[in-house]
């Protein structure tokens, strides 16, 4: 990762958040009956954070190596690296098997609600 502010920015908190695809959505028609449809091309940044750490590279002080704090690899799917209130979208290639990467949306009269899909 490149940062203009150099090594001083290494202490900023870095989190990676899961981004989930909306796989199914439920709305209600005028008669109040549920209408279930496949999800459109919507994505939602989840409130699931994975803490990361950054260390500057000695030969390039404006370049940082970013790694998870617990050294556990990320499962395949879409993520956002959050740094100074900015999100940087990236993906980990492979078949998505973690059901946290899929959401169902329910649009009701009292709000919009999300739940995890039964399958990823």
N, C-alpha and C positions, 0 to 999 in steps of 0.2 A: 504494500500500500504506500502511496506517495502522499506526503503532507508538507505543504509549504512552510509551516511554522517550525519544522525541524524537530529535534529531539525533545523540545519542551512540550510537545503535544502528546508524548508517550504516556503521560499520566492520566489523560482523559479516559473516562470509563467507555468501554467498548462492549456492546452487547450485540448478539445476533438473535433476531426474532424469526420465528417460523412464519411463512406465508402460506395460507391455505387456499385451495381452489374451492369455489362454491359448486358442489357437485349436484345439488338438488335444491329447488326452492318451492315453497308452498305459499300461495296467496289465497285470498278468498274472493269469490264472485259476489255479485250484488245480492244474491239470495243467502249468502253466508256459508256456502259450501266450499270446502277446500279444493284448490286447483294446484296439483302437483306437476311440476315440470322439471326437465333436466336443467342443470345450472347453465347460465350463460358464461361468458368468458370473464367472470368476476373473480377477483382475488381479494383476500382479507389478511392484513397483518395481524397475527395472533398476539395475545398478551403473554406468550410463552417466550421467556428470554434465556439465552445461554451466555454466561459471562465469558469474555475473551480477554486476552492480554496482548499488549503490543510492545515490541522491543525494537529499537532502531538498529539498522545494520551499520556496523563499524565503518565500512568503506563508503557508505552513502547515508549520511545522517538524516536526510529527508525521506528515506525509505524505511518502512517498518515491516517487520514480520508479525503477522497477527495469528495467534493460536488460541485454542480453547484453554481455559484455566485448568480443567480437569483432564486434558489430553485425550478426551473421548472424541472419536471422529463423528462428523455430522452424517446423518442418514441421508439417502438420496431425497431430493425435493428442492423447493424454492425457499430462499431466506432473504433477510434484509440485515445488512450490517449497519447498526445505528451508531452514529458518531456526531456529536454536537448537534443533535436534533435533525440530522439528515439521514436518510435511508439510502443505502447502496444495495441494489437488488443483485442477487447472484443465485446460481443453481448448483446443486451437487448432482452430477449425472448418475443415472441408474434407475431401476424400477422403484417407484415410491411404494413402500410397505408400511410406513408409519401413518396410522389413521389420523394423526393430528394435522396432516397436510390436506385434509378434506373436510369441508363443513357443509351442513345443511342450513338453509336460511328459511325462517318462518316470518312472514310479514303479516302481523296482526294489527288490529285496531289500536292496541296499546303499545306498539313498538315493533322493532325488528329484533329477532332472537336467532342465535346461532347454536348449533350443537354439532358434535363430531359425527362423521359418517360411520356407518357400521363397518364399512370396508374402505381402504384407502383409494 
